Amino acid sequence: MLEEFTDNSVELPDRIAKMPEEDQKIWRMVRSLYKVENKPLELSESQVRLFKMIFKREHPRNHVMTPTQFGKSLIVALAVLTRVSIFPEKWCIVAPSQRKAKIIMDYIIQHTFDNEFLKQKLDYKQGKLERLRRERSSNRLTFSVGDNISEVFILSAEARRRSDVEEALMGFGSPNIIEDESGLISDKIHTTVMRMLGGYKDNFLCKIGNPFRRNHFLKSFKNDKYKKFVVDWREAVADGRFPESFIEEMRQEAMFDVLYECKFPEAGVADESGWIPLFRADDIKKADNVDHFGQMRIGADIADSGANCSVIIKRSGSGTDLIFRSPKEDQMDFVGKIILSSRENNNAKIFIDRVGVGAGTLSRLRELGHDVIGVNAGEKPSDPLKYANKRAEMFWRLKQWVQKGVVFSNHDYWDELLDIKYKPDSSGRIKIMPKERMLREGIASPDVADALSLTFYFSDRQEVYMSPEERQFYKVKKRKARNNRRPSGSIKVRQTSY
């Protein structure tokens, strides 16, 4: 049906020319139908295989893992769109959040207007069609296929109560389901998704995502009934999806193993709820004396009530010292101790928790003219696509700093860092276990760890907060690490059978 729209005169790239004839036809068809930035969309070799998996619908159960930013959402959207323009079918996209579900739907809406064939298939009146094109906002699309109708709709597994989600999902059914960011959907919600397929003898499920948790997504990866499509960063580089320099840059970023190596967390690392320790015991290197150099920072966390402690720490580019820790401290006396700590360390910049009782301490320090930054751990992070809040961003920067081989003063209180846990939220962003949950699990408030995290309100990469010694130290460390990782020969690309 789409042959008339396919340009067979275009010369195939070398890697595509080596693929089977059916795959070459798919490449030509996609190039003829779809555009990106007003240019024909040319799929890579692995993207052709992913498109084919969904468009041909040959296997009832499918499992897809690729590096983040590989383009899988776009490819899935185009495969579904092409399918519903030809066959009168119902397709459902389920995701852990409404925002995630809309990503694929937005791509479908956007590329429906790439050519007249697809545009004419949309079952919309002209006025509504123009509004759809302009706003790209809809949870359900219908297409005319001859005398029949095909349909695409999205559902979210996001709600305060699991029972609400289950009830909402069971109100729908579909013979074809795309489970996007499948690893972030709980086992119980996934069971409900499977029940949505139950009323259809001929059904299709494609689970797509990154291996965040050892849940049903891991089980399907190990299940022989699922056809696997797994591309790690090595194959993505060989396929032209990323330059290797980008991968080297991303090695220091959050969850590289999950997002680019496509590796599940090791058994026993994550608990039943998916929480993973941020630090290991051998990460915390202690010494009787810390040889500080570079820009010094003071972190101060004042106790509000209960068993909490007021804490002052100092941190440089090479390590950190615990200056003061006390369960009971007068607020104004604590102000004096903060000022003294700053003066004794070359008037170091002060970072203080400004929530609750910390607001009064912050106000007094500013009245006295001190260089102080008030920190709200719940505020928006610098990178809201990667971190759930500022607390997550600060602790992840702390983790990256620790991995550089820094030294802690010889105090057991630094072991509080071993109680800090993280996991991805429903949008795939890093979040840190809230202190309220820690208390429910019998974990004491990590006051020393919190005080240290405050000093990472700004990234150490920001030049204004780095001395020349620090910049040189990190530069040498990065060069040595890069040299140690450099392979002796060419890149070995993992081959995956399909």
Secondary structure per residue as TSV (DSSP state, phi and psi in degrees):
chain	resnum	aa	ss	phi	psi
A	1	M	-	360.0	-29.9
A	2	L	-	-96.7	4.7
A	3	E	G	-60.2	-35.3
A	4	E	G	-67.9	-18.9
A	5	F	G	-97.6	-2.0
A	6	T	-	-96.1	126.5
A	7	D	-	-90.6	105.5
A	8	N	T	-88.8	1.4
A	9	S	T	-87.9	-11.4
A	10	V	S	-72.2	134.9
A	11	E	-	-72.9	133.8
A	12	L	-	-79.4	140.5
A	13	P	-	-60.9	156.5
A	14	D	H	-56.1	-45.3
A	15	R	H	-68.3	-34.5
A	16	I	H	-73.1	-35.2
A	17	A	H	-64.4	-22.0
A	18	K	T	-87.0	-7.2
A	19	M	S	-81.9	164.1
A	20	P	-	-57.7	156.3
A	21	E	H	-57.8	-38.2
A	22	E	H	-62.8	-39.1
A	23	D	H	-68.3	-35.6
A	24	Q	H	-63.5	-39.0
A	25	K	H	-64.9	-39.3
A	26	I	H	-63.2	-43.7
A	27	W	H	-59.0	-45.4
A	28	R	H	-65.2	-41.8
A	29	M	H	-62.0	-47.3
A	30	V	H	-63.5	-41.0
A	31	R	H	-63.2	-34.7
A	32	S	H	-77.4	-30.7
A	33	L	H	-87.8	-36.6
A	34	Y	-	-121.3	153.8
A	35	K	E	-132.4	151.5
A	36	V	E	-131.6	121.2
A	37	E	T	54.9	42.6
A	38	N	T	65.0	16.9
A	39	K	E	-118.8	147.2
A	40	P	E	-56.1	136.6
A	41	L	-	-80.3	120.4
A	42	E	-	-111.3	113.0
A	43	L	-	-75.2	150.4
A	44	S	-	-80.3	173.2
A	45	E	H	-58.6	-47.4
A	46	S	H	-69.4	-33.4
A	47	Q	H	-66.4	-34.3
A	48	V	H	-61.1	-43.1
A	49	R	H	-65.0	-38.5
A	50	L	H	-67.2	-44.9
A	51	F	H	-58.1	-45.3
A	52	K	H	-62.9	-39.5
A	53	M	H	-54.1	-41.9
A	54	I	H	-87.9	-43.4
A	55	F	H	-64.6	-42.7
A	56	K	S	-77.9	-24.8
A	57	R	-	53.2	45.1
A	58	E	-	-85.1	-28.4
A	59	H	-	-115.3	132.6
A	60	P	S	-69.9	-24.6
A	61	R	E	-128.5	129.0
A	62	N	E	-138.6	144.1
A	63	H	E	-130.3	123.7
A	64	V	E	-124.3	126.3
A	65	M	E	-135.3	126.6
A	66	T	-	-140.5	165.6
A	67	P	-	-61.3	150.9
A	68	T	T	-61.8	149.1
A	69	Q	T	66.3	19.2
A	70	F	S	-72.6	-25.2
A	71	G	S	102.7	17.9
A	72	K	H	-68.0	-34.2
A	73	S	H	-62.8	-42.6
A	74	L	H	-63.2	-46.6
A	75	I	H	-64.9	-42.3
A	76	V	H	-61.6	-43.7
A	77	A	H	-60.5	-44.3
A	78	L	H	-68.3	-36.2
A	79	A	H	-65.9	-42.9
A	80	V	H	-65.4	-44.5
A	81	L	H	-60.6	-44.6
A	82	T	H	-63.0	-39.9
A	83	R	H	-64.2	-48.2
A	84	V	H	-73.4	-15.6
A	85	S	H	-79.1	-13.7
A	86	I	H	-111.2	-40.1
A	87	F	S	-114.1	138.5
A	88	P	-	-78.2	81.0
A	89	E	-	-126.2	163.3
A	90	K	E	-109.8	129.5
A	91	W	E	-126.3	136.1
A	92	C	E	-120.9	135.6
A	93	I	E	-110.2	115.5
A	94	V	E	-109.5	133.4
A	95	A	E	-140.1	161.4
A	96	P	S	-68.9	-16.6
A	97	S	S	-143.9	159.1
A	98	Q	H	-63.1	-37.7
A	99	R	H	-63.2	-42.0
A	100	K	H	-65.6	-42.2
A	101	A	H	-62.3	-35.0
A	102	K	H	-73.0	-18.5
A	103	I	H	-61.0	-50.2
A	104	I	H	-67.4	-42.0
A	105	M	H	-62.8	-39.1
A	106	D	H	-62.2	-39.2
A	107	Y	H	-64.1	-40.5
A	108	I	H	-61.9	-46.9
A	109	I	H	-62.0	-47.5
A	110	Q	H	-56.9	-46.6
A	111	H	H	-88.9	-5.7
A	112	T	H	-62.9	-26.0
A	113	F	T	-95.0	12.2
A	114	D	T	-73.0	-24.7
A	115	N	S	-154.0	162.5
A	116	E	H	-68.5	-32.2
A	117	F	H	-57.3	-49.9
A	118	L	H	-71.7	-41.3
A	119	K	H	-59.2	-41.1
A	120	Q	H	-70.7	-18.8
A	121	K	H	-76.2	-24.5
A	122	L	B	-63.0	131.1
A	123	D	-	-89.9	69.1
A	124	Y	-	-134.8	147.5
A	125	K	-	-73.9	157.7
A	126	Q	H	-57.2	-44.0
A	127	G	H	-63.0	-44.4
A	128	K	H	-69.8	-31.1
A	129	L	H	-64.0	-43.6
A	130	E	H	-66.1	-36.5
A	131	R	H	-66.8	-40.2
A	132	L	H	-61.9	-42.9
A	133	R	H	-63.9	-37.5
A	134	R	H	-76.0	-43.4
A	135	E	H	-97.4	-21.9
A	136	R	-	49.9	46.4
A	137	S	-	-130.3	107.3
A	138	S	-	-165.6	142.2
A	139	N	S	-95.9	-4.8
A	140	R	E	-152.3	133.2
A	141	L	E	-126.7	142.4
A	142	T	E	-122.7	146.3
A	143	F	E	-129.0	143.7
A	144	S	E	-88.8	122.7
A	145	V	E	-124.8	94.1
A	146	G	T	64.6	-125.7
A	147	D	T	-92.7	5.4
A	148	N	E	-113.6	177.1
A	149	I	E	-126.1	137.6
A	150	S	E	-112.2	162.2
A	151	E	E	-148.6	142.5
A	152	V	E	-130.3	131.1
A	153	F	E	-143.7	160.1
A	154	I	E	-118.0	148.0
A	155	L	E	-134.2	146.8
A	156	S	E	-110.4	139.4
A	157	A	-	-93.6	23.4
A	158	E	-	-103.7	122.7
A	159	A	-	-167.8	161.1
A	160	R	S	-68.4	-34.8
A	161	R	S	-117.3	134.2
A	162	R	H	-60.9	-34.8
A	163	S	H	-62.6	-34.0
A	164	D	H	-64.8	-40.8
A	165	V	H	-64.7	-47.4
A	166	E	H	-60.9	-42.2
A	167	E	H	-64.4	-40.0
A	168	A	H	-67.1	-44.0
A	169	L	H	-66.3	-39.4
A	170	M	H	-71.5	-9.8
A	171	G	T	-76.7	-5.7
A	172	F	-	-125.0	163.5
A	173	G	-	-149.1	152.4
A	174	S	-	-160.2	139.5
A	175	P	S	-78.8	-12.9
A	176	N	E	-131.5	120.8
A	177	I	E	-130.0	129.7
A	178	I	E	-102.0	117.0
A	179	E	E	-100.2	97.0
A	180	D	T	-84.1	145.3
A	181	E	T	45.4	51.7
A	182	S	G	-58.2	-35.3
A	183	G	G	-64.2	-18.0
A	184	L	G	-95.0	0.7
A	185	I	S	-94.9	130.5
A	186	S	-	-66.4	160.7
A	187	D	H	-59.2	-41.4
A	188	K	H	-69.7	-38.4
A	189	I	H	-69.1	-37.8
A	190	H	H	-61.5	-37.6
A	191	T	H	-59.7	-39.7
A	192	T	H	-65.4	-39.2
A	193	V	H	-60.7	-41.8
A	194	M	H	-62.8	-34.9
A	195	R	H	-67.1	-25.4
A	196	M	H	-63.8	-26.8
A	197	L	H	-82.7	-16.1
A	198	G	T	-59.5	-28.4
A	199	G	T	-82.9	4.5
A	200	Y	-	-126.1	120.9
A	201	K	S	-65.4	-42.6
A	202	D	S	-97.8	97.8
A	203	N	-	-128.7	164.0
A	204	F	E	-142.5	131.6
A	205	L	E	-131.9	130.0
A	206	C	E	-125.3	113.5
A	207	K	E	-96.8	122.1
A	208	I	E	-124.3	139.8
A	209	G	-	162.7	-170.2
A	210	N	-	-107.4	150.1
A	211	P	-	-80.2	66.1
A	212	F	-	-68.9	-38.0
A	213	R	S	-132.8	156.1
A	214	R	S	-90.2	70.1
A	215	N	S	-123.4	-147.1
A	216	H	H	-58.2	-27.1
A	217	F	H	-66.0	-37.4
A	218	L	H	-68.1	-39.7
A	219	K	H	-62.1	-41.4
A	220	S	H	-69.0	-31.5
A	221	F	H	-63.3	-34.4
A	222	K	H	-89.8	-7.8
A	223	N	-	-85.5	122.9
A	224	D	T	-66.5	-16.6
A	225	K	T	-75.1	-14.5
A	226	Y	S	-95.4	130.3
A	227	K	E	-77.3	131.2
A	228	K	E	-100.6	138.3
A	229	F	E	-128.4	99.9
A	230	V	E	-124.5	121.0
A	231	V	-	-128.5	115.5
A	232	D	-	-92.0	-175.5
A	233	W	H	-64.0	-29.3
A	234	R	H	-64.3	-48.0
A	235	E	H	-68.9	-34.0
A	236	A	H	-65.5	-38.5
A	237	V	H	-64.9	-46.6
A	238	A	H	-62.6	-28.5
A	239	D	T	-84.7	-4.2
A	240	G	T	84.9	12.5
A	241	R	S	-77.3	-34.5
A	242	F	S	-135.8	149.4
A	243	P	-	-79.2	150.2
A	244	E	H	-63.9	-28.6
A	245	S	H	-61.6	-34.4
A	246	F	H	-65.7	-41.0
A	247	I	H	-63.2	-42.0
A	248	E	H	-60.8	-38.2
A	249	E	H	-66.9	-38.2
A	250	M	H	-80.0	-9.7
A	251	R	T	-59.1	-30.2
A	252	Q	T	-88.8	-1.1
A	253	E	S	-89.4	174.0
A	254	A	T	-61.3	132.7
A	255	M	T	53.7	48.6
A	256	F	H	-59.3	-42.7
A	257	D	H	-59.1	-39.8
A	258	V	H	-75.3	-46.2
A	259	L	H	-82.0	-24.8
A	260	Y	T	-124.1	-33.2
A	261	E	S	-82.4	-17.5
A	262	C	-	59.0	45.0
A	263	K	-	-109.7	135.4
A	264	F	-	-73.7	153.0
A	265	P	-	-57.4	146.8
A	266	E	-	-65.0	150.8
A	267	A	T	-59.4	135.8
A	268	G	T	87.4	-10.5
A	269	V	T	-77.6	-48.0
A	270	A	S	-93.5	145.2
A	271	D	-	-83.4	-174.7
A	272	E	T	-61.8	-25.8
A	273	S	T	-93.8	2.4
A	274	G	-	91.0	4.5
A	275	W	-	-76.2	134.1
A	276	I	E	-121.0	133.3
A	277	P	E	-58.6	134.8
A	278	L	S	-76.9	-28.5
A	279	F	-	-128.9	155.3
A	280	R	-	-108.3	160.9
A	281	A	G	-59.0	-37.9
A	282	D	G	-77.5	-2.7
A	283	D	G	-75.0	-28.9
A	284	I	-	-90.7	92.7
A	285	K	-	-91.9	120.2
A	286	K	E	-110.3	153.6
A	287	A	E	-150.5	153.9
A	288	D	S	-65.6	-32.7
A	289	N	S	-131.1	132.8
A	290	V	-	-100.9	122.1
A	291	D	-	-84.9	93.4
A	292	H	-	-79.8	145.8
A	293	F	-	-149.6	156.8
A	294	G	S	83.6	-165.9
A	295	Q	-	-62.4	124.2
A	296	M	-	-95.3	144.5
A	297	R	E	-132.2	145.6
A	298	I	E	-110.7	128.2
A	299	G	E	-112.0	129.1
A	300	A	E	-132.2	127.8
A	301	D	E	-128.6	114.0
A	302	I	-	-92.6	138.3
A	303	A	-	-69.7	140.1
A	304	D	-	-100.1	-38.6
A	305	S	S	-170.1	175.7
A	306	G	T	63.1	-137.3
A	307	A	T	-90.4	6.9
A	308	N	-	-67.0	157.2
A	309	C	-	-121.6	148.7
A	310	S	E	-85.7	134.0
A	311	V	E	-135.3	141.7
A	312	I	E	-129.4	130.1
A	313	I	E	-129.3	162.0
A	314	K	E	-125.1	145.4
A	315	R	E	-139.6	137.7
A	316	S	-	-121.0	-164.1
A	317	G	S	-74.7	-18.0
A	318	S	S	-109.9	-14.4
A	319	G	E	177.0	-170.0
A	320	T	E	-146.7	147.5
A	321	D	E	-123.9	143.3
A	322	L	E	-87.5	117.9
A	323	I	E	-90.9	-43.7
A	324	F	E	-152.9	139.9
A	325	R	E	-151.5	124.7
A	326	S	E	-151.3	138.5
A	327	P	S	-72.8	-22.4
A	328	K	-	-134.7	125.7
A	329	E	-	-153.2	127.3
A	330	D	-	-62.4	139.1
A	331	Q	H	-60.6	-43.8
A	332	M	H	-71.7	-33.4
A	333	D	H	-64.3	-36.8
A	334	F	H	-65.9	-37.6
A	335	V	H	-58.1	-44.8
A	336	G	H	-61.4	-40.9
A	337	K	H	-66.7	-36.1
A	338	I	H	-65.2	-45.3
A	339	I	H	-61.0	-44.1
A	340	L	H	-62.9	-41.7
A	341	S	H	-61.9	-39.4
A	342	S	H	-68.0	-44.1
A	343	R	H	-63.9	-40.2
A	344	E	T	-70.5	-10.0
A	345	N	T	-123.1	48.2
A	346	N	T	59.2	43.0
A	347	N	S	53.2	51.0
A	348	A	-	-61.5	146.7
A	349	K	E	-63.4	140.5
A	350	I	E	-106.2	132.9
A	351	F	E	-118.4	122.8
A	352	I	E	-135.3	142.8
A	353	D	E	-65.4	119.6
A	354	R	-	-99.3	7.6
A	355	V	S	-90.8	140.4
A	356	G	T	69.0	-132.1
A	357	V	T	-66.1	-20.2
A	358	G	H	-64.6	-22.2
A	359	A	H	-62.3	-39.7
A	360	G	H	-67.3	-39.6
A	361	T	H	-64.2	-43.5
A	362	L	H	-60.4	-45.6
A	363	S	H	-60.6	-42.8
A	364	R	H	-66.8	-41.2
A	365	L	H	-62.2	-39.4
A	366	R	H	-70.3	-35.9
A	367	E	H	-59.8	-34.3
A	368	L	T	-85.3	1.8
A	369	G	T	82.9	25.1
A	370	H	-	-92.3	151.5
A	371	D	-	-79.0	98.0
A	372	V	E	-134.7	140.3
A	373	I	E	-111.7	122.0
A	374	G	E	-86.2	127.3
A	375	V	E	-112.9	128.7
A	376	N	-	-112.7	108.4
A	377	A	T	-63.1	-20.1
A	378	G	T	-90.1	-0.2
A	379	E	S	-75.2	172.5
A	380	K	-	-67.7	133.8
A	381	P	-	-76.7	168.9
A	382	S	S	-66.2	-31.6
A	383	D	-	-121.1	84.4
A	384	P	T	-68.8	-12.5
A	385	L	T	-82.3	-18.7
A	386	K	T	-106.6	-30.1
A	387	Y	B	-125.1	144.1
A	388	A	S	-73.5	-32.3
A	389	N	S	-159.7	-179.1
A	390	K	H	-66.4	-33.5
A	391	R	H	-59.9	-44.2
A	392	A	H	-63.5	-42.0
A	393	E	H	-64.6	-42.9
A	394	M	H	-65.1	-44.1
A	395	F	H	-68.5	-32.7
A	396	W	H	-71.1	-36.4
A	397	R	H	-63.1	-38.6
A	398	L	H	-60.9	-43.4
A	399	K	H	-60.1	-44.8
A	400	Q	H	-64.3	-36.3
A	401	W	H	-65.5	-44.4
A	402	V	H	-61.1	-37.4
A	403	Q	T	-67.4	-9.8
A	404	K	T	-84.7	0.6
A	405	G	T	88.9	31.1
A	406	V	-	-74.1	170.1
A	407	V	E	-120.3	139.7
A	408	F	E	-105.2	146.3
A	409	S	E	-64.0	158.4
A	410	N	S	-79.6	74.6
A	411	H	-	-131.8	140.4
A	412	D	G	-69.3	-19.5
A	413	Y	G	-63.7	-22.3
A	414	W	G	-65.8	-18.4
A	415	D	G	-66.9	-9.6
A	416	E	G	-56.8	-28.2
A	417	L	G	-60.2	-27.7
A	418	L	G	-70.3	-15.4
A	419	D	G	-90.1	-8.3
A	420	I	-	-78.0	126.7
A	421	K	E	-127.1	155.3
A	422	Y	E	-138.9	164.5
A	423	K	E	-165.0	162.7
A	424	P	E	-77.2	144.5
A	425	D	-	-85.0	-172.1
A	426	S	T	-66.4	-13.3
A	427	S	T	-102.7	7.0
A	428	G	S	81.8	9.9
A	429	R	-	-89.2	150.6
A	430	I	E	-70.2	132.3
A	431	K	E	-133.6	149.0
A	432	I	E	-100.0	141.8
A	433	M	-	-55.2	124.6
A	434	P	-	-61.5	150.1
A	435	K	H	-64.8	-29.0
A	436	E	H	-62.7	-40.5
A	437	R	H	-70.3	-37.9
A	438	M	H	-57.5	-43.4
A	439	L	H	-64.1	-39.5
A	440	R	H	-63.9	-28.4
A	441	E	T	-91.7	9.5
A	442	G	T	81.5	18.7
A	443	I	-	-99.5	125.8
A	444	A	-	-66.4	155.2
A	445	S	-	-59.3	126.2
A	446	P	-	-82.7	67.6
A	447	D	H	-65.2	-40.3
A	448	V	H	-67.5	-44.2
A	449	A	H	-61.3	-40.8
A	450	D	H	-63.5	-43.2
A	451	A	H	-61.2	-41.5
A	452	L	H	-65.1	-40.5
A	453	S	H	-62.9	-29.8
A	454	L	H	-59.8	-30.1
A	455	T	T	-74.0	-2.5
A	456	F	T	-106.0	24.2
A	457	Y	S	-58.6	-40.1
A	458	F	S	-104.5	150.1
A	459	S	-	-70.8	140.1
A	460	D	T	-64.1	-14.5
A	461	R	T	-76.4	-15.5
A	462	Q	S	-70.4	117.8
A	463	E	G	-57.6	-32.9
A	464	V	G	-64.1	-21.3
A	465	Y	G	-108.5	17.0
A	466	M	-	-126.5	135.2
A	467	S	-	-82.7	165.2
A	468	P	H	-58.9	-37.0
A	469	E	H	-61.9	-42.0
A	470	E	H	-63.9	-45.5
A	471	R	H	-60.0	-42.0
A	472	Q	H	-67.2	-39.5
A	473	F	H	-60.2	-49.9
A	474	Y	H	-66.7	-34.4
A	475	K	H	-64.1	-44.8
A	476	V	H	-65.3	-43.7
A	477	K	H	-58.8	-45.2
A	478	K	H	-64.6	-40.6
A	479	R	H	-66.1	-41.2
A	480	K	H	-64.7	-42.5
A	481	A	H	-63.4	-39.8
A	482	R	H	-65.8	-40.0
A	483	N	H	-66.9	-35.7
A	484	N	H	-69.4	-28.9
A	485	R	H	-86.1	-15.2
A	486	R	-	-66.4	123.8
A	487	P	-	-70.8	155.3
A	488	S	S	-76.8	-25.9
A	489	G	S	-126.6	-152.4
A	490	S	S	-77.3	164.2
A	491	I	-	-68.4	133.4
A	492	K	-	-95.0	121.1
A	493	V	-	-95.8	126.5
A	494	R	-	-70.9	130.1
A	495	Q	-	-96.6	131.4
A	496	T	-	-118.9	131.2
A	497	S	-	-84.7	146.4
A	498	Y	-	-125.9	360.0
